[in-house]
Amino acid sequence: MKTLILGGVRSGKSRLAERLALESGPPVTYIATATGGDAEMAARIAAHRVRRPADWTVIETPLTLATTLREHARSGGCLIVDCLTLWLTNLLLASDDRALDREQQALLEALDDLPGDIVMVGNETGMGIVPLGELTRRYCDAAGRLHQDIAARCDRVLLTVAGLPLALKGDLP
């Protein structure tokens, strides 16, 4: 089962992903895409670490997500990717101008063949006003396209609002 969970900041996306992984049974591999570039982000990462069960494998993958997924996806296992939009940000800010297109294409190709349960988390950014800055507009456009492409490949797509999941595709967990 491939699941995409979207929602705003602090909407309950990660907690829902973690609950789905717990319910799937072991083994769980948590793929973290965040980098702790400042104190606030480091605190967010630390809070996520504290919540995770000790028996989960954690892999930090800021850029090469498709490679990591291919290496760790197993039948009977569950992978959590938290979060797609942080990964996208890392790629947008990478010194390699081709990294975004190359890594996105690799991810989309990998998703078609991965065994096991995959739960991906992303921030929904397309429900507000159009941002003023070029990089922010580019980010919102890229996130919207990425989410559409991934949703098309998923069995279930959920939107979380105030900690409550809404099924956009497939059934509620």
C-alpha positions in Angstrom: 0.0 0.0 0.0 1.3 3.4 -1.0 -0.1 6.3 1.0 0.5 10.0 0.6 -0.5 12.2 3.5 -0.8 16.0 2.9 -1.7 18.8 5.2 -0.5 22.1 6.6 2.0 22.8 9.2 1.2 21.1 12.5 -1.9 19.4 11.0 -1.1 15.9 12.3 0.6 14.5 9.1 3.6 13.0 10.8 1.6 11.5 13.7 -0.8 9.9 11.3 2.1 8.5 9.2 3.7 7.1 12.4 0.4 5.5 13.5 -0.1 3.8 10.1 3.5 2.5 10.3 2.9 1.1 13.8 -0.3 -0.6 12.7 1.5 -2.1 9.7 3.8 -4.0 12.1 7.5 -4.3 12.0 9.9 -3.6 10.5 9.6 0.2 10.0 12.2 2.4 8.4 11.8 6.1 8.9 13.4 8.2 6.1 14.0 11.7 7.3 14.7 14.4 4.7 15.1 17.4 7.1 18.4 19.0 7.8 18.9 20.9 11.1 20.1 24.2 9.6 18.9 26.4 12.5 17.9 25.9 16.2 14.2 25.8 15.5 14.5 23.1 12.9 16.9 21.2 15.1 14.2 21.3 17.9 11.6 20.0 15.4 13.9 17.1 14.4 14.6 16.3 18.1 10.8 16.2 18.9 10.3 13.7 16.0 13.2 11.5 17.3 11.7 11.3 20.8 8.3 10.2 19.4 9.7 7.3 17.3 9.9 3.8 18.7 13.4 2.6 19.5 13.2 -0.4 17.1 12.6 1.8 14.0 15.5 2.2 11.7 16.1 5.9 10.8 17.9 7.0 7.7 18.6 10.6 7.0 18.3 11.3 3.2 18.2 15.0 2.3 18.7 14.5 -1.5 18.8 10.9 -2.9 15.4 9.7 -1.8 14.8 7.3 -4.7 18.1 5.5 -4.0 17.3 5.1 -0.3 13.8 3.9 -1.0 15.1 1.2 -3.5 17.7 0.1 -0.9 15.3 -0.3 2.0 11.9 -1.2 0.7 10.9 -4.8 1.6 7.8 -6.9 1.4 6.3 -7.0 4.8 8.0 -3.8 5.8 7.0 -0.2 6.0 8.9 3.0 5.0 7.9 6.4 6.1 9.2 9.4 4.1 9.0 12.6 6.2 8.8 14.9 4.4 8.6 15.3 0.6 8.5 19.1 0.7 11.6 19.3 2.8 13.3 17.0 0.3 12.1 19.3 -2.5 13.5 22.3 -0.7 16.9 20.6 -0.3 16.9 19.9 -4.1 15.8 23.5 -5.0 18.7 24.9 -2.9 21.2 22.3 -4.1 24.2 23.6 -6.1 23.3 21.2 -8.9 20.6 22.9 -11.1 19.6 19.5 -12.5 19.2 17.8 -9.2 15.5 18.6 -8.8 14.4 17.2 -12.2 16.7 14.1 -11.9 15.8 13.2 -8.4 12.1 13.8 -8.9 12.1 11.5 -12.0 14.0 8.9 -10.1 11.5 9.0 -7.3 8.5 8.7 -9.5 10.1 5.7 -11.4 11.0 4.0 -8.1 7.5 4.3 -6.6 6.1 2.1 -9.4 8.1 -0.9 -8.3 8.7 -0.7 -4.5 7.5 -3.6 -2.4 6.0 -3.2 1.1 4.1 -0.3 2.6 5.2 3.2 1.8 3.8 6.2 3.7 4.9 9.6 2.4 4.3 13.0 4.1 4.1 16.3 2.4 3.1 19.9 3.2 0.2 21.2 1.2 1.2 24.6 0.1 -1.2 25.3 -2.7 -4.2 26.5 -0.7 -3.1 30.0 0.1 -2.1 33.2 -1.8 0.5 33.2 -4.5 3.8 34.1 -3.0 5.7 37.2 -4.1 9.2 35.8 -4.4 10.4 33.8 -7.4 12.0 31.0 -5.4 8.8 30.6 -3.2 6.6 30.5 -6.3 8.9 27.9 -7.9 8.8 25.8 -4.7 4.9 25.9 -4.5 4.7 25.0 -8.2 7.2 22.2 -7.8 5.4 20.9 -4.7 2.0 20.9 -6.4 3.3 19.0 -9.4 5.2 16.5 -7.2 2.1 15.9 -5.0 -0.1 15.3 -8.1 2.4 12.9 -9.6 2.8 10.9 -6.4 -0.9 10.9 -5.7 -1.5 9.3 -9.1 0.8 6.5 -8.1 -0.6 6.0 -4.6 -3.4 3.7 -3.4 -4.5 6.2 -0.8 -4.2 9.9 -0.4 -5.1 11.6 2.9 -5.4 15.2 3.8 -5.0 16.1 7.5 -6.7 19.1 9.1 -6.6 19.8 12.8 -5.3 16.2 13.4 -8.2 14.7 11.5 -7.7 12.7 8.3 -9.8 13.1 5.2 -9.7 10.5 2.5 -9.1 12.1 -1.0 -8.3 8.7 -2.6 -8.9 5.3 -1.1 -10.3 4.5 2.4 -9.6 6.1 5.7 -7.3 4.1 7.9 
